[in-house]
Amino acid sequence: MIRKLLPEEKYNLNPQMKRAVVSITNNIAEGHGRYHYQENIQFCRQSRGSLEEIIDDLNVCLDEQYFPEDFIKGLKTNGYELLKAVNGYIEYLKKMKKESE
């Protein structure tokens, strides 16, 4: 989808969205590699922020009519489902942290 953005977005929205998308999984992976729950939680929060950024970028795509509305809405729905999963993982980590204290 990012590759199909208009050429004028080559240096604006395109690289911003690419960085945010990669940041989502990179932060989850880096947090998972940490030895402390609190560090893992913090990286998941950063991942959640990148996900929120992507959802906002999708709003820009919708406002600018870069893609059909139903396509963008489907992506946003997927984003909100992923947001629920990340929030659930954060809650799980909080629970595990509390149990280990």
C-alpha positions in Angstrom: 0.0 0.0 0.0 2.8 2.4 0.9 4.4 1.9 -2.5 1.2 3.0 -4.2 1.2 6.4 -2.6 1.4 9.3 -5.0 4.9 10.5 -6.1 4.6 13.7 -4.2 4.5 11.7 -1.0 7.8 10.1 -1.7 9.6 12.2 0.9 6.7 12.9 3.3 4.1 10.3 4.1 5.8 7.3 2.4 9.0 7.2 4.6 7.1 8.2 7.7 4.7 5.3 7.3 7.5 2.9 6.5 9.4 3.8 9.7 6.3 3.5 11.8 5.4 0.1 10.4 8.8 -1.3 11.0 8.9 0.3 14.4 5.9 -1.6 15.5 7.4 -5.0 15.2 11.0 -3.9 16.0 9.9 -2.5 19.4 7.9 -5.6 20.3 10.9 -7.8 19.4 13.4 -5.7 21.2 11.2 -5.6 24.3 10.8 -9.3 24.2 14.6 -9.6 24.3 14.8 -7.7 27.5 15.2 -9.4 30.9 12.9 -7.2 32.8 9.1 -6.9 32.5 9.2 -3.1 32.8 11.5 -2.7 29.9 9.4 -5.0 27.8 6.3 -3.0 28.7 8.0 0.3 27.7 9.0 -1.1 24.3 5.4 -2.3 23.8 4.2 1.2 24.6 6.5 2.6 22.0 5.1 0.0 19.5 1.6 1.1 20.4 2.5 4.7 19.7 3.8 3.7 16.3 0.6 1.9 15.6 -1.4 4.9 16.5 0.8 6.9 14.2 -0.1 4.6 11.3 -3.8 4.8 12.1 -3.5 8.6 11.9 -1.5 8.4 8.6 -4.4 6.3 7.3 -6.7 9.1 8.2 -4.5 11.4 6.0 -4.8 8.9 3.2 -8.5 8.9 3.6 -8.7 12.7 3.8 -6.6 13.1 0.6 -8.5 10.3 -1.1 -5.4 8.4 -2.0 -7.2 5.1 -1.7 -10.9 3.9 -1.7 -12.6 4.6 1.7 -13.5 0.9 2.2 -9.9 -0.1 1.8 -8.7 2.5 4.3 -11.4 1.5 6.8 -10.4 -2.1 6.5 -6.8 -1.3 7.3 -7.9 0.9 10.2 -10.1 -2.0 11.5 -7.0 -4.3 11.4 -5.0 -1.6 13.2 -7.5 -1.4 16.0 -7.5 -5.2 16.3 -3.7 -5.1 16.6 -4.0 -2.3 19.1 -6.2 -4.5 21.3 -3.6 -7.3 21.0 -0.8 -5.0 22.0 -2.8 -3.7 24.9 -3.6 -7.2 26.0 0.1 -8.1 25.9 1.0 -5.1 28.0 -1.6 -6.1 30.6 -0.2 -9.6 30.6 3.3 -8.3 31.2 2.1 -6.0 34.0 0.4 -9.1 35.6 3.6 -11.1 35.3 5.7 -8.3 36.7 3.4 -8.0 39.7 3.5 -11.7 40.3 7.3 -11.8 40.2 7.7 -9.0 42.8 
